[in-house]
Amino acid sequence: MYKLFLIVFAMSSLTFSIFARGDNNKSSESQNHPDMQWWHEARFGMFIHWGVYSIPGRGEWLMYQEHVPISDYAKLADQFNPRDFNPKEWVAKAKEAGMKYVILTTRHHDGFCLFDSKVSDFTSVKTGAKRDLVREFADACHAAGMRMGFYYSLMDWHFPGVLPIGEPVSEATMKLIADQAYAQVHELLSNYGKVDILWYDGMSPNDTLAWHSRGLMAMARKLQPNLLINDRSGLSGDFSTPENVVTAQPGPWESCFCMNRTWGYARYDRNYKPVHELLRLLALCASQRGNFLLNVSPDGEGRIPIEQIEILNTLGKWMKVNGKAIYGVGPSPIIAPNLGMATMVGDKVYLLIQRWPGSTVPLAWCGSKVKAACLLATGQYARIEQQGDRVWLHDMPEYPADPYLNVIELTFEGAPRSSEPAYR
């Protein structure tokens, strides 16, 4: 087991307890950020799960699920030397796919840090790689003008007595883990320039006092005033994070999905979601004011699997043509449940058609006069027929022009509105 140097950067326990004071009070967990608008406009981001678990290639929960002893699991760190790691290529691929931000797992539940931490020896700098991989990632994002975020797991499985999950953790061990988490979050937010998102995970036990969640929040806000923080430290934060499900939330939210069945690299997991399903999920999030965070899982050498690259390439081609139906959009007052989904931005409504009806596209419950309708895949305009709140878009292709998800842009005379009564 790697020795831990639990130093809280010259801060005394008294100072730490002052930061943590008031964990039961949620009155100021979040704040209005001048930078929140970029996140709402982005709608699409990349998640990256990567660590020493990528070497055996059986998923990120390997250590726990296979009950690997800490001493055996730690040996993976000396083998982890990703010679093909090129974060510039990762960021470029995210941009090509139409993604507007990238979030990297700086440390997963196994406790292995991809960054230079002063409070742990279980890091990429002090083991096989001898590199600060987070720094290389951050530099690549900054150079490319890509918004970036850090995933950080609060729990650390390589502390004795924390497994199995659900068993009580001793007070002494809990303090060590919480102190280390506080120190490492401080390092991540101090040493890598501007950080746009802090994505917590692994809060077990679910106890804001034990984790000093209020202190973590206050420290993070001080170090990075425009930082967006998720809801997985026991506080509501700035956005909520449904996982592998699209569930609209009352406030800002983001659904994260893996492409196949695992977050971390799994060599033989070929259970990839088809492109049309990923586009449906993206559109479903956007149409309900949510973001879609799609995961990639590089292997132990730092290579994103070819299947994932091909999916990203296809998504990117679709986004170049149809991205205006995704970026910055929200719900549309005019919907077409017979066709699929609808989004709106400004005075434009976008029909994201899952069930192409043929050369005439019908919609209803429309309270505004449709002035123009353009199929984005071809640039072709429809001949419009409208009777009251019923609309027919004629002279469209008999067969869908896009093999995945077709988008028709509607322009109106006046503001788009539903009919009275509206569809329910």
C-alpha positions, 0 to 999 in steps of 0.5 A: 500500500502506498504511504499517504502524506496527509498534509493540508497545505499548512492549514491547521485542523482548526482552520479546516473546522472553521471552513467546514462549519455550517454543513447542515445549512444549505442556504448558500450552496450555490450562486448565480454565475456569470459563466453559467450561460456558456454551459446552457448553450453548450448542451453537449460534452465529453466525459473521459474515464481513465486510470490504472484500471484501463490496463487490465481492461475490465472496467473501473470497478475492477478493484472492488468487484473482483476483491483485488487486494490493495497490494496487488492493485497498487502494482498496476500503477507501475505498469501505467505508462501511457505512451500513446496519451495525446490530450491534444488529439482527445480535445480535437476529437471532442471538438470535431464531435461538436462537444463544447466541454471535456471532463476528465476523471482526475481520480476515481474510487481506487484513489489513483491520481492522474495529477501531482498530489503532495498528499499521496504516493499513489499518483501518475507522477510518483509511479510508472508514468512519471508524468502529471497527466492532468497538467497535459490535459489541462494545457491541451484544453486551454490551448484549444479554447476548450472548456474543461472540468475535473471529475474527482471521487471523494471516496478512496478504496485503497484506505483500509476499512472502507470496503465493502461499500455500505459498511461503517467507516471508522471516525479516524479513517473517515477523517484521513480520507476527508482531509486528503480529499480537501487537500487534493481538491485544493491542488486541482483548483490551484495548479491547473489554471482556469477550471470550468467544472468540478464533478464530484462522485463517490460520496460514501458515506452520504454525510456532509459533516464527515466530508466537510462538504460546506468547507469544500464548497467555500474553498472551491468558490474562493479558488475558482469563482466561476467554477460550476459544481455538481450535486454529488458532494451532498449539496445541491451545487449548480447542476444535477447529474442523472446517470444513464437515464434522461430525467428532466430536473427543475434546475440545471441538469446534465445526463451522463451516459457511457457509450457501451456498458462500462465507464472505464475501458473494457476490452471486450465490451462491444455493446455500443449504443447505435448512433441514432440512439445517442442522437435521440438521447442528445436531443431528448436532453436538449429539448428539456433544457438539459446537457448530454455528457457522453463518455469515452474510455481510453485504454492503458496506452491512452488510445480511445477505442476505434469503435468510439472514434467512429461514433464520435466522427459520425456524431460530429458530421451530424452536428455540423449540419444540425447543431443549431437544433441543439446548441442553446436550445430549450423546450418548444411550445410547438411539439410534434409527438407523431414525429419525435422531439422539438427544440426552440432557440430564438424564434426558430423551432426544430423538429427532430424527426425519429419517425420519418412520415414520407414526402408530406410531413404533418404536424398539429397543435400549431398556433402560429402561421408557419412561414418557412420549413427547411430540411437541414440535411439537404437545404430543401424547403417544403411547400406549406399547407396550413389549416388552423392549427394543422400543418402539412409540409409537402414536397419533402423526400419520400425517404429520410435524407439523414440515416440517423435523425432528420431535422426540419427548421420552422420559421414563423410569422411572429413568435412560435406558440401552440394552439388553444387548446394546446396538445397535452 
